[in-house]
Amino acid sequence: MRHSISDSSQLILDRRSISPERFSGRKVHREIVEEVLQHGTWAPNHGLTQPWRFHVFMDGAAERLMGELSAAYRAHAGDAAQDSKAEKIRARGERCNAIVALGLAHDQEGRFPLWEDQAALAAAVQNMYLMCTAHGIGGFWSTPGFLEHPVALEALGHEPGVQGMGLFYMGYPEGDWPSKGHRKPLEYVTRWKSE
């Protein structure tokens, strides 16, 4: 075998989405963020389109971003905006010093359908989750609707033609790593044919 099956299996089974509210505030170093993103770029993608684009906000830039996104949420929600939700968004910048704005640059030549590039980005995020898990860092992919508001789009800074695909938060969890999750048994989601 090229790699340990048990180590690979354990890494996949330990992966969790850990919300920034559960982060300790301990700083994630730039070298780790770079490694996580580099492994993200090794996701499969049809025709090597490499559609992912990353804008990394760290330290003070992360705090400023979340302040701006809190304002974007208020503008998007209008009269329905909740002070507690706006504060939760803003506070994420204090709990998390590494926030990645995910962008998708779809193949402009039209060689492949949009869903293939979206799937490639999702595969990149899974690679990022796994590398975070290996480092003992929590990851959280968030795709709130208010990120489409002009205030948010300006704060995120995606280039023209790049579609925003949410935020990926990285931080060290507070306390113990979350307990094991569960999935439906394989027989509920699989049909086998041999003839």
N, C-alpha and C positions, 0 to 999 in steps of 0.2 A: 504494500500500500504506500502511496505517496505521502499521505497525511494520516494523523490519528483520527479514526472514525469517532472515538469517544469524545475527543476534544472538540472536533467540529460539531458533533451533535449537541454537546453541552453548551457551546457558544450560541447555537441557534435557539435552543430551548430556554436559555437565560435571557434572551433579548426581550426587553420590555419598553413600552412607551412610558416615560416618567415625566410628568408635567413639571414645568419650571417652578411651580409652587412647592415642589418636594426637593428642590435643589438646596444645597447647603450654603451657597454663596462662595465656596472655594473656587478659585480661578482655574480655568482650563488654559493651558499654555498653547501658544500659537503653533508650536511644533506638532502637538497632538492634533489640533484642528487641521493642519496641513496634511497630516497622515490620513486622517479620516476622509478628507475630501479627495485625496489622491486615490484611495481605495474605492471611493465612489465612482471615479472615472473609469474603473475597470469593469463596470457593469456591461452586460451584453447590449449591443445596439445594432440594428440592421444597417448595413452599409457603412458602418463606423461613422455615423452622423454625429456622434458625441454631442447630443443636444443640450446637455446640462450647462447651466451658467450659475455661478455662485457669487454672491456679494456677501462678504463676511464683515460683521459688525462686532467689534470687541471693545471691552472696557467702557470708556466714556461714550464711544460711538453707539454701543448697545443701549446704554441708558438713554441717550438722545433719541435713538430710533424708537424705542418703546414709548417715550413721551409723545413723539409725533404720531405714532400709531394709535395711541390713546385718543388723541385729538381726531384722527381719521375715523375711529369708531364712533365718536360722538357726532361727527358730521354725517356719517353714513346712517346712523340710527335716528338722528333727529330727535323728536320729542320722546321717542321710545328709549333713548339712551339711559342706561342705568349707571349711577355713580360708582357702584361697587364693581361693575364690569370694567369701566374705564380705569379705575384704580388698579384692578388686577392686571390689566394689560401694561400699565405704566410700571408697576412693581416688578414685572418680569425682567426688566432691564437691570434691576438691582440684584436679583437672585442669580442672574445668568450673564456671564461676561462674554459668551460666544454664541452669536446668533447668525445663522446663514439664511439669507434670502435666496430661495430656489427659483431659478428661471429656466424656461424652456425655449430654445432657439430651434423651431421646427424647420426641417429640411425645405428650403425655399424652392428647390428644383422640382418638388412634387413627386420625387421618386418613391416615397413611402407615405403611407397614411399617418395622420396626426397621432392616432392611438399608439402607433409603434414607438414614436418618440416619447410620448407620455409614459408608456410602459418602461422604456429605457430609463427615464428619470426615476420612476418608482423603484426600479432595480438598483439604481445608484443610491437611493435613500436607504434601501435595505442593507447594502454594503456599508453605508455610513453607520447605520444602527449597530451592525455587527462589530465594527471596529470600536465604536464607543463602548459596547459591552465588554470587549476584550480589555479595554483600558479602565473598566470600572466606572465609566461615565454614562449618565443617563442621556437619552435622546428623546426628542418629542417633535413630531411633524405636525404642524398646525396649518389649517387652510381656511381661516375665517373669511366670510364674504366681504368684510369691510376692507380687505386688502386691495379690492378693485376700485376703491374710492380714489379720486385724483390726489388727495392729500397723502394717502398711503403710497400710491404709485410714485409720487415725487420723492418721498422719503426712502423708498426701496432702491430707486435709481436704476431700474432695469433699462437697458438700451432699447431703442426702437426695434420692434419686431420680436422682442423677447417677452414671452408670456409668463407672468408670475405664477408660481406653483406652491406658494406658501412659505412658511418659515420652518427651519430646523434648529431647535434649541439644544444646546449641549451644556451639561453641568454635572457636578458630582452630587449624587443623591445624599440626602440627609438620613442618617440612620442606616438600617439594614437594606440590602437589595430587595426589591419586591419579591414576594413569594411566587411560586410556580403558577403559571396560568393553566388554562385548559382549552382543548379543542374538541370538536365533535369526533367521535371514532371514525376511522377511515371508511368503514362500510357505509356510513351515511352519505359520503360525498364521492364515492368511487364505484364505477361499474367496470367489471372485467369481462373481456371477450378473448377466447383463445382459438376460435374457429371462424 
